[in-house]
């Protein structure tokens, strides 16, 4: 075969191959289609795929359906524990009782007070009487409890001191009387460590310079605020008509003194 014949044969073969289509090779076409990624998509259920707009709509629908009970839960008050409710009731009940007791207390008239220059005479007389001359130690408060008695109509008092003044005040306790005995109670002040002696230090809250103290007893009424009295210069005395059944509290206050004890001469008696 010459070179010319070989060239013509190659050209004829190339033209025949060009005239063929993919349909002439079904095996090859089928194999290529089976390997396409579309087959993997066919195994997916496209009906379950949700577009963003559909997802948002579903969320809105579910929000509307669940929104009603949610709003109800927000507006519903929180349940109180049984203990809390009981404590609130007891607290409100006690406050109401205290308010009622205060409302039932009649107003107290102020006591009658006086002073006298007969200082030496009173001291000489009280020195001879039992328990009428006492020492109120530094930082202490001496309280004389004087209950009302049916045989009398008023309580009277007189007192004096040696050398220095002392705080004095009167309160009335409306609690029903259980004992007719006059008793004396000594208490220590918790503020004396923070205060200077006599007038040298600043006046703190509740000091006798202020004339008032804090009391937690709701039955306690103030007749005469605690003030420092110049009982070393003159006799201090007074009286008060019984407002009803109860107990007088006569306070001799030396809590402001850090160093000095006070010698006190006093007497308390009833009068018809």
Secondary structure, DSSP 4 states (H G I P E B T S, - for coil): --HHHHHHHHHHHHHHHHH--GGG-HHHHHHHHHTSTHHHHHTS-GGG---HHHHHHHHHHHHHHHHHHHHHHHHSPPPPPHHHHHHHHHHHHHHHHHHHHHHHSPPPPPPEEEEES-HHHHHHHHHTSTT-EEEE-TTEEEEEEEE--TT-SEEEEEEEESSS-EEEEEEEE-SPP-----EEEEEE-SSGGGS-STTSSPP-TT-TTTT------TTEEEEEEEEEE-TTTSEEEEEEE--SS-EEEEEEE-TT-SS--EEEEEEEEEE-
